[in-house]
Amino acid sequence: MAKITYIEHGGTEHVVDVANGLTVMEGARDNGIPGIEADCGGACACSTCHVYVHPDWVEKLPPVDPMEEDMLDFAFEPKPGQSRLTCQLKVTDDLDGLVVQMPEKQI
């Protein structure tokens, strides 16, 4: 289980426990976190679960695969190196303390 902090665009923080094996997107969805729409349900077929990963965490995450990289082209104001799709981030104990911030909107 990992404690993940989701920060809304306006600054409201939500700190929740997310079970190992789920994705960061599923953790947001299951806990009613606003700002992650996840229109495709986690199939990496949209960019509506886009977040900015806190700089302290960027190097600790697995690399972006080509499919995720392609979908990030459609995200709202992606930030090179910090933008990730939460559907592609599988929760493990190693993600305990992860901090992500939602963009102003999802597209």
Number of C-alpha atoms within 10 A of each C-alpha: 16 19 18 21 18 27 21 20 15 10 10 10 15 16 16 17 15 24 17 16 13 15 20 27 27 24 23 25 17 10 14 11 19 15 22 25 18 23 15 13 15 18 10 21 15 23 27 28 30 31 30 23 23 13 12 9 14 17 11 11 14 10 13 16 9 9 11 19 15 15 17 24 12 15 22 17 16 16 14 9 13 16 24 27 27 27 25 19 19 17 24 16 13 12 20 15 15 21 22 24 23 21 23 12 15 20 13
